[in-house]
Amino acid sequence: MVAAFATFRIWDQGGRDERRAAEAIVILGAAQYDGRPSPVFEARLSHAVALYKAGIAPLLVVTGGKVEGDRTTEAAAARAYAVAHGVPEAAILSEDGGRTTLESLEHVRELFRGRGLSSAVFVSDRTHMLRVLRIATDEGIVAWGSPTATSPIDTNVAWQVEATLHELGALGVYYLGGGHLITDEGADPGG
């Protein structure tokens, strides 16, 4: 019953585009290959650049670190993509220390605090949006979701099922690990 409800919530949130005026657009990182965004990451970036050009927010925040063996970060690949597609470098902020959604959003929280920002439209895949928005809200960010509608994940039922199962597990780990639900200090007991 819980899994069925969570699955419904994942797809319900992923089906909603809540774009509105905000202080920033935050793009969640995904795989990059030697500085070239993967097709999944490129879909996110293309959507975020379109939102920026539509005037949704004056800033783009690119996220994502690197794994062992990478020569660059997801954030650096995202920055290069955005600049190549007409976003001024001065309008791009980077979070390149996070290797997970939670770590990236904790770093985004600190970036926002340092700049006096409090609201953002978050861009990721449909299945990822519920968890992204839950964590961002727990981090004290006023958050809305605008999932990409062109992700390769959406073109294959098996990939959709795999992504949904991944999110069910990740949400379970986040909630069972405590997230920010059991602390007042903002520390992450589940990290």
C-alpha positions as CSV (number, residue, x, y, z in Angstrom):
1,M,0.0,0.0,0.0
2,V,2.8,2.5,0.9
3,A,4.7,1.6,-2.3
4,A,1.6,2.1,-4.4
5,F,0.9,5.5,-2.8
6,A,4.6,6.5,-3.2
7,T,4.6,5.4,-6.8
8,F,1.4,7.5,-7.4
9,R,3.1,10.5,-5.7
10,I,6.2,10.1,-7.8
11,W,4.3,10.1,-11.1
12,D,1.8,12.8,-10.0
13,Q,4.6,15.2,-9.1
14,G,6.5,14.3,-12.2
15,G,3.5,15.1,-14.3
16,R,3.2,18.7,-13.0
17,D,5.1,21.6,-14.4
18,E,5.0,24.3,-11.7
19,R,7.2,26.8,-13.4
20,R,6.8,30.3,-12.1
21,A,9.0,33.4,-11.4
22,A,11.7,32.5,-8.9
23,E,15.2,33.7,-7.9
24,A,17.0,30.8,-9.6
25,I,16.6,27.7,-11.8
26,V,18.4,24.7,-10.3
27,I,19.4,21.8,-12.6
28,L,20.2,18.5,-11.0
29,G,23.3,16.9,-12.4
30,A,23.4,13.6,-14.2
31,A,26.2,11.7,-16.0
32,Q,28.6,13.5,-18.2
33,Y,31.3,12.0,-20.4
34,D,34.5,13.9,-20.4
35,G,32.6,17.2,-20.3
36,R,29.8,16.1,-22.7
37,P,26.4,15.8,-21.0
38,S,24.7,12.4,-21.3
39,P,21.4,12.4,-23.2
40,V,19.5,12.4,-19.9
41,F,21.6,15.4,-18.6
42,E,21.3,17.2,-21.9
43,A,17.5,17.0,-21.7
44,R,17.5,18.6,-18.3
45,L,19.9,21.3,-19.4
46,S,18.0,22.1,-22.6
47,H,14.8,22.5,-20.5
48,A,16.5,24.7,-18.0
49,V,18.0,26.9,-20.6
50,A,14.6,27.3,-22.2
51,L,13.2,28.3,-18.8
52,Y,16.0,30.8,-18.3
53,K,15.4,32.3,-21.8
54,A,11.7,32.6,-21.0
55,G,12.6,34.8,-18.0
56,I,11.6,32.4,-15.2
57,A,14.6,33.4,-13.2
58,P,17.8,35.5,-13.6
59,L,20.1,32.7,-12.4
60,L,20.9,29.1,-13.3
61,V,22.4,26.9,-10.7
62,V,24.2,23.9,-12.1
63,T,24.9,21.0,-9.8
64,G,27.0,17.8,-9.6
65,G,30.4,16.7,-8.7
66,K,32.5,13.9,-10.2
67,V,33.2,10.3,-9.5
68,E,36.6,8.7,-9.4
69,G,38.1,8.7,-12.8
70,D,36.2,11.7,-14.1
71,R,38.3,14.6,-15.4
72,T,35.5,17.2,-14.9
73,T,32.4,17.7,-12.9
74,E,28.7,17.5,-13.9
75,A,28.5,21.2,-12.9
76,A,31.3,22.1,-15.2
77,A,29.8,20.2,-18.1
78,A,26.4,21.9,-17.4
79,R,28.0,25.3,-17.2
80,A,29.7,24.8,-20.6
81,Y,26.5,23.6,-22.2
82,A,24.5,26.6,-20.8
83,V,27.1,29.1,-22.0
84,A,27.2,27.4,-25.5
85,H,23.4,27.8,-25.6
86,G,23.3,31.5,-24.8
87,V,23.3,31.8,-21.0
88,P,25.8,34.5,-19.8
89,E,28.5,33.1,-17.6
90,A,27.6,35.8,-15.0
91,A,24.1,34.3,-14.7
92,I,25.4,30.8,-13.8
93,L,26.2,29.6,-10.2
94,S,27.9,26.2,-9.7
95,E,27.6,23.5,-7.0
96,D,30.3,21.0,-7.8
97,G,30.8,19.1,-4.5
98,G,27.7,16.9,-4.4
99,R,27.8,13.3,-5.5
100,T,24.2,12.6,-4.6
101,T,20.9,14.5,-4.8
102,L,21.0,15.2,-1.0
103,E,24.6,16.4,-1.1
104,S,24.0,18.7,-4.0
105,L,20.9,20.2,-2.4
106,E,22.7,20.7,0.9
107,H,25.4,22.6,-1.1
108,V,22.7,24.6,-3.0
109,R,21.2,25.6,0.4
110,E,24.6,27.0,1.5
111,L,25.0,28.8,-1.9
112,F,21.5,30.3,-1.5
113,R,22.2,31.4,2.1
114,G,25.4,33.1,1.0
115,R,23.6,35.0,-1.7
116,G,20.3,35.7,0.1
117,L,18.3,33.5,-2.2
118,S,15.3,31.5,-1.1
119,S,13.3,30.3,-4.1
120,A,13.9,28.1,-7.1
121,V,12.4,26.2,-9.9
122,F,14.1,22.7,-10.0
123,V,14.7,20.8,-13.2
124,S,15.2,17.1,-13.4
125,D,13.5,14.0,-14.8
126,R,9.8,13.3,-14.0
127,T,10.6,10.4,-11.6
128,H,13.2,12.5,-9.7
129,M,11.0,15.5,-9.0
130,L,9.2,14.4,-5.9
131,R,12.4,13.6,-4.0
132,V,14.2,16.7,-5.3
133,L,11.3,18.9,-4.1
134,R,11.0,17.1,-0.7
135,I,14.7,17.5,0.0
136,A,14.8,21.2,-1.2
137,T,11.9,22.0,1.0
138,D,13.6,20.3,4.0
139,E,16.7,22.4,3.2
140,G,14.6,25.5,3.6
141,I,14.2,26.4,-0.1
142,V,10.9,27.5,-1.5
143,A,10.8,24.9,-4.4
144,W,8.7,24.3,-7.5
145,G,9.3,21.6,-10.1
146,S,9.6,21.8,-13.8
147,P,10.5,18.3,-15.1
148,T,11.9,17.9,-18.5
149,A,9.5,16.3,-21.0
150,T,12.2,15.1,-23.3
151,S,14.2,12.8,-21.2
152,P,15.2,9.5,-22.8
153,I,13.9,7.8,-19.7
154,D,10.4,8.7,-20.9
155,T,10.8,6.9,-24.2
156,N,11.2,3.4,-22.7
157,V,8.8,1.7,-20.3
158,A,11.6,-0.5,-18.8
159,W,13.6,2.7,-18.1
160,Q,10.6,4.3,-16.5
161,V,10.0,1.3,-14.3
162,E,13.7,1.2,-13.3
163,A,13.7,5.0,-12.5
164,T,10.6,4.6,-10.5
165,L,12.0,1.7,-8.5
166,H,15.2,3.7,-7.9
167,E,13.1,6.6,-6.6
168,L,11.1,4.4,-4.3
169,G,14.3,3.1,-2.8
170,A,15.9,6.5,-2.5
171,L,12.8,8.1,-0.9
172,G,12.7,5.2,1.6
173,V,16.4,5.7,2.5
174,Y,15.8,9.4,2.8
175,Y,12.8,9.1,5.1
176,L,14.1,6.2,7.1
177,G,17.4,7.9,7.5
178,G,15.7,10.9,9.0
179,G,16.3,13.4,6.3
180,H,15.7,16.7,8.1
181,L,12.5,15.5,9.7
182,I,14.0,14.7,13.1
183,T,16.4,17.5,13.7
184,D,16.1,21.3,14.3
185,E,19.7,22.2,13.7
186,G,19.7,21.5,9.9
187,A,22.3,18.7,10.3
188,D,21.7,15.6,8.2
189,P,21.5,12.6,10.4
190,G,20.9,10.3,7.4
191,G,23.9,11.5,5.3
